[in-house]
């Protein structure tokens, strides 16, 4: 099973950034989401790194258990390896980091335009 999160396109005010902006956004979303992803031996987090095509607007975690863990935040996730582990890790990252992502795109826009 896999989880595919479609980030959509870059917001309209950042469209001139094109591919570079989408790559930046995809990287930040993956990094910040993995901060909250459950971890045992690291396969889930590594699958996100292996399966995401940066610049596509899609972040993909592809393990047999990714969907089950993501959509069941009520699980009692082990905090041994990752004390921030939780289900719905993308939503959690977005709720905390959306402003940072937009600020980073703003900085890129100022550098490139």
C-alpha positions as CSV (number, residue, x, y, z in Angstrom):
1,X,0.0,0.0,0.0
2,X,1.1,3.5,-0.5
3,X,0.2,7.0,0.5
4,X,0.4,9.6,-2.2
5,X,-0.2,13.2,-1.1
6,X,-0.8,15.5,-4.0
7,X,0.5,18.9,-3.0
8,X,-1.1,20.6,-5.9
9,X,0.6,23.2,-7.9
10,X,2.5,26.1,-6.4
11,X,0.2,28.9,-5.2
12,X,-0.6,31.4,-8.0
13,X,1.7,34.2,-6.6
14,X,4.7,31.8,-6.9
15,X,4.0,30.5,-10.4
16,X,7.0,32.2,-11.9
17,X,9.2,30.0,-9.7
18,X,8.1,27.0,-11.7
19,X,10.1,23.8,-11.3
20,X,12.6,25.2,-8.8
21,X,9.8,26.3,-6.5
22,X,8.0,23.0,-6.7
23,X,11.3,21.1,-5.9
24,X,11.8,23.3,-2.9
25,X,8.3,22.8,-1.7
26,X,8.4,19.0,-2.2
27,X,11.7,18.7,-0.3
28,X,10.4,20.8,2.7
29,X,7.1,18.9,2.8
30,X,8.9,15.5,2.9
31,X,11.4,16.6,5.5
32,X,8.9,18.2,7.8
33,X,6.4,15.4,7.4
34,X,9.0,12.8,8.2
35,X,9.7,14.6,11.4
36,X,6.3,13.3,12.6
37,X,6.3,9.9,10.8
38,X,6.4,6.8,12.9
39,X,9.8,5.1,12.9
40,X,10.9,1.6,13.8
41,X,13.8,0.6,11.5
42,X,13.3,3.6,9.2
43,X,11.7,1.9,6.1
44,X,8.7,4.2,6.1
45,X,10.8,7.4,6.1
46,X,13.2,5.9,3.6
47,X,10.3,5.0,1.3
48,X,9.3,8.6,1.2
49,X,12.8,9.6,0.1
50,X,13.0,6.9,-2.5
51,X,9.5,7.2,-4.0
52,X,9.1,11.0,-4.2
53,X,10.0,12.7,-7.4
54,X,11.0,16.1,-6.4
55,X,9.3,18.7,-8.6
56,X,6.3,16.6,-9.3
57,X,4.1,18.0,-6.5
58,X,3.6,14.5,-5.0
59,X,5.1,13.1,-1.9
60,X,4.8,9.3,-1.7
61,X,5.4,6.9,1.2
62,X,5.3,3.4,-0.3
63,X,5.4,0.5,2.3
64,X,2.8,-2.2,2.9
65,X,1.8,-0.4,6.1
66,X,2.0,3.3,5.2
67,X,-1.7,3.8,4.6
68,X,-2.7,1.9,7.8
69,X,-0.4,4.0,10.0
70,X,-1.2,7.3,8.3
71,X,-5.0,7.0,8.6
72,X,-5.1,5.6,12.1
73,X,-3.7,8.3,14.4
74,X,-5.4,6.6,17.3
75,X,-2.6,3.9,17.3
76,X,-0.3,4.0,20.2
77,X,2.8,4.9,18.2
78,X,6.2,4.0,19.8
79,X,8.1,7.1,20.7
80,X,11.4,5.3,21.2
81,X,13.0,6.2,17.8
82,X,10.8,9.3,17.0
83,X,9.3,11.1,20.0
84,X,7.1,13.1,17.5
85,X,5.6,10.0,15.8
86,X,1.9,10.2,15.0
87,X,-0.5,9.3,12.2
88,X,-1.6,11.9,9.7
89,X,2.0,13.1,9.7
90,X,1.6,15.3,6.6
91,X,-1.4,17.1,8.1
92,X,0.5,17.7,11.3
93,X,3.5,19.1,9.5
94,X,1.3,21.3,7.4
95,X,-0.5,22.7,10.5
96,X,2.8,23.7,12.0
97,X,5.0,24.4,9.0
98,X,2.8,26.0,6.3
99,X,3.9,29.5,7.0
100,X,7.5,28.4,6.9
101,X,6.9,26.8,3.5
102,X,5.3,29.9,2.1
103,X,8.1,32.1,3.6
104,X,10.7,29.9,1.9
105,X,9.0,30.3,-1.5
106,X,8.8,34.0,-0.9
107,X,12.6,34.1,-0.3
108,X,13.2,32.1,-3.5
109,X,10.9,34.4,-5.4
110,X,12.9,37.4,-4.2
111,X,16.2,35.8,-5.2
112,X,15.0,34.7,-8.7
113,X,12.8,37.6,-9.8
